[in-house]
Amino acid sequence: MFTGIFVKVLSITLLIAVGVVLILGIGTLFKGGNASKKYSNKLMQLRVLLQFLAIIILVAFAYFFKD
């Protein structure tokens, strides 16, 4: 029971984190100026890293916690 709730909460948290970084990156990109030059590429790199981690963790959950 505990593992099922833990898996769901962690999965949703990972997906929300990816979404937030994506929205911040796109917003910074469209804002332009110094903020865009300084942060937009870094935010998109962080998004790719978070997506990679989320996929690896979700696949591990699917493998280890299958019913």
SETOR-885844 format. One line per 4 residues: their letters; for each residue x, y, z of N, C-alpha, C, O. Coordinates in Angstrom, 1 decimal. Layout:
% residues N
a	X Y Z X Y Z X Y Z X Y Z; ...
END
This chain:
% residues 67
mftg	0.8 -1.2 0.0 0.0 0.0 0.0 0.9 1.3 0.0 0.6 2.2 -0.8; 1.9 1.3 0.9 2.7 2.5 1.0 3.5 2.7 -0.3 3.7 3.8 -0.7; 4.0 1.6 -0.9 4.8 1.7 -2.1 3.9 2.3 -3.3 4.4 3.0 -4.1; 2.7 1.9 -3.3 1.8 2.4 -4.4 1.6 3.9 -4.3 1.6 4.6 -5.3
ifvk	1.4 4.4 -3.1 1.2 5.8 -2.9 2.5 6.5 -3.2 2.5 7.6 -3.8; 3.6 6.0 -2.7 4.9 6.6 -2.9 5.2 6.7 -4.4 5.7 7.7 -4.9; 5.0 5.7 -5.2 5.2 5.6 -6.6 4.4 6.7 -7.3 4.9 7.4 -8.2; 3.1 6.8 -6.9 2.2 7.8 -7.6 2.6 9.2 -7.3 2.7 10.0 -8.2
vlsi	3.0 9.5 -6.0 3.4 10.8 -5.6 4.7 11.2 -6.3 4.8 12.3 -6.8; 5.6 10.3 -6.3 6.9 10.6 -6.9 6.8 10.8 -8.4 7.4 11.7 -9.0; 6.0 10.0 -9.0 5.7 10.1 -10.5 5.1 11.4 -10.8 5.5 12.1 -11.8; 4.1 11.8 -10.1 3.4 13.1 -10.4 4.4 14.3 -10.1 4.4 15.2 -10.8
tlli	5.2 14.2 -9.0 6.1 15.2 -8.7 7.1 15.4 -9.8 7.5 16.5 -10.2; 7.6 14.3 -10.4 8.6 14.3 -11.5 8.0 15.0 -12.7 8.6 15.8 -13.4; 6.8 14.6 -13.0 6.1 15.2 -14.2 5.8 16.7 -14.0 5.9 17.4 -15.0; 5.4 17.1 -12.9 5.2 18.5 -12.6 6.5 19.3 -12.7 6.5 20.4 -13.2
avgv	7.6 18.7 -12.2 8.9 19.4 -12.2 9.3 19.6 -13.7 9.8 20.7 -14.0; 9.1 18.6 -14.5 9.5 18.8 -15.9 8.6 19.8 -16.6 9.1 20.7 -17.3; 7.3 19.8 -16.3 6.4 20.8 -16.8 6.8 22.3 -16.4 6.7 23.2 -17.2; 7.1 22.4 -15.1 7.5 23.8 -14.6 8.7 24.3 -15.3 8.8 25.4 -15.7
vlil	9.7 23.4 -15.4 11.0 23.8 -16.1 10.7 24.2 -17.5 11.3 25.1 -18.1; 9.9 23.4 -18.2 9.5 23.6 -19.6 8.9 25.0 -19.7 9.2 25.8 -20.6; 7.9 25.3 -18.9 7.2 26.6 -19.0 8.1 27.7 -18.7 8.1 28.8 -19.3; 9.0 27.6 -17.7 10.0 28.6 -17.3 10.9 28.9 -18.5 11.3 30.0 -18.8
gigt	11.4 27.8 -19.1 12.3 27.9 -20.3 11.7 28.6 -21.4 12.3 29.5 -22.1; 10.5 28.2 -21.8 9.8 28.9 -22.9 9.5 30.3 -22.6 9.6 31.2 -23.5; 9.0 30.6 -21.4 8.8 32.0 -21.0 10.0 32.9 -21.1 10.0 34.0 -21.5; 11.2 32.3 -20.6 12.4 33.1 -20.7 12.9 33.3 -22.1 13.4 34.3 -22.5
lfkg	12.6 32.3 -22.9 13.0 32.4 -24.3 12.2 33.5 -25.0 12.8 34.2 -25.8; 10.9 33.6 -24.8 10.1 34.6 -25.4 10.3 36.0 -24.8 10.0 37.0 -25.5; 10.8 36.0 -23.6 11.0 37.3 -23.0 12.1 38.1 -23.7 12.0 39.3 -23.9; 13.1 37.4 -24.0 14.3 38.0 -24.7 15.2 38.8 -23.8 15.0 38.7 -22.6
gnas	16.1 39.5 -24.3 17.0 40.3 -23.5 18.1 39.5 -22.9 18.4 38.3 -23.3; 18.7 40.0 -21.8 19.8 39.4 -21.1 19.3 38.1 -20.4 20.0 37.1 -20.3; 18.0 38.1 -19.9 17.5 36.9 -19.2 17.5 35.7 -20.2 17.8 34.6 -19.8; 17.1 36.0 -21.4 17.0 34.9 -22.4 18.4 34.4 -22.7 18.6 33.2 -22.8
kkys	19.3 35.3 -22.9 20.7 34.8 -23.2 21.3 34.0 -22.1 22.0 33.1 -22.3; 21.0 34.4 -20.9 21.6 33.8 -19.7 21.0 32.5 -19.3 21.7 31.6 -18.9; 19.6 32.4 -19.3 18.9 31.3 -18.7 18.2 30.4 -19.6 18.0 29.2 -19.2; 17.8 30.8 -20.8 16.9 29.9 -21.6 17.5 28.6 -22.0 16.9 27.5 -21.9
nklm	18.8 28.6 -22.4 19.5 27.4 -22.8 19.7 26.5 -21.6 19.6 25.3 -21.6; 20.1 27.1 -20.4 20.3 26.3 -19.2 19.0 25.7 -18.7 19.0 24.5 -18.3; 17.9 26.4 -18.8 16.6 25.8 -18.4 16.2 24.6 -19.4 15.7 23.6 -18.9; 16.5 24.8 -20.6 16.1 23.7 -21.6 17.0 22.5 -21.3 16.6 21.3 -21.5
qlrv	18.3 22.7 -21.0 19.2 21.6 -20.6 18.7 20.9 -19.4 18.8 19.7 -19.3; 18.3 21.7 -18.4 17.7 21.1 -17.2 16.5 20.3 -17.5 16.3 19.3 -16.9; 15.6 20.8 -18.4 14.4 20.1 -18.8 14.8 18.7 -19.4 14.1 17.7 -19.0; 15.8 18.7 -20.2 16.2 17.4 -20.8 16.7 16.5 -19.8 16.4 15.3 -19.8
llqf	17.4 17.0 -18.8 18.0 16.1 -17.7 16.8 15.6 -16.9 16.8 14.4 -16.5; 15.9 16.5 -16.5 14.7 16.0 -15.7 13.9 15.0 -16.5 13.3 14.1 -15.9; 13.7 15.2 -17.8 12.9 14.2 -18.6 13.6 12.9 -18.6 13.0 11.8 -18.5; 14.9 12.9 -18.7 15.7 11.6 -18.7 15.5 10.9 -17.4 15.3 9.7 -17.3
laii	15.7 11.7 -16.3 15.5 11.0 -15.0 14.1 10.5 -14.8 13.9 9.5 -14.2; 13.1 11.3 -15.2 11.7 10.9 -15.0 11.4 9.6 -15.8 10.7 8.7 -15.3; 11.9 9.5 -17.0 11.7 8.3 -17.8 12.4 7.1 -17.2 11.8 6.0 -17.1; 13.6 7.3 -16.7 14.3 6.2 -16.1 13.6 5.7 -14.8 13.4 4.5 -14.6
ilva	13.2 6.6 -14.0 12.5 6.3 -12.8 11.1 5.7 -13.0 10.7 4.7 -12.4; 10.4 6.2 -14.0 9.0 5.6 -14.3 9.2 4.2 -14.9 8.3 3.4 -14.6; 10.2 4.0 -15.7 10.4 2.6 -16.3 10.8 1.7 -15.1 10.3 0.5 -15.1; 11.6 2.2 -14.2 12.0 1.3 -13.1 10.8 1.0 -12.2 10.6 -0.2 -11.8
fayf	9.9 2.0 -12.0 8.7 1.7 -11.2 7.8 0.7 -11.9 7.3 -0.2 -11.3; 7.7 0.8 -13.2 6.9 -0.1 -14.0 7.4 -1.5 -13.9 6.7 -2.5 -13.9; 8.8 -1.6 -13.9 9.4 -2.9 -13.9 9.3 -3.6 -12.5 9.0 -4.8 -12.4; 9.6 -2.8 -11.5 9.7 -3.4 -10.1 8.4 -3.5 -9.4 8.2 -4.3 -8.5
fkd	7.4 -2.6 -9.7 6.2 -2.6 -9.0 5.0 -3.1 -9.9 3.9 -2.6 -9.6; 5.3 -3.9 -10.8 4.1 -4.4 -11.7 3.3 -5.4 -10.9 3.8 -6.1 -10.0; 2.0 -5.4 -11.1 1.1 -6.3 -10.3 1.1 -7.6 -10.9 0.3 -8.5 -10.4
END
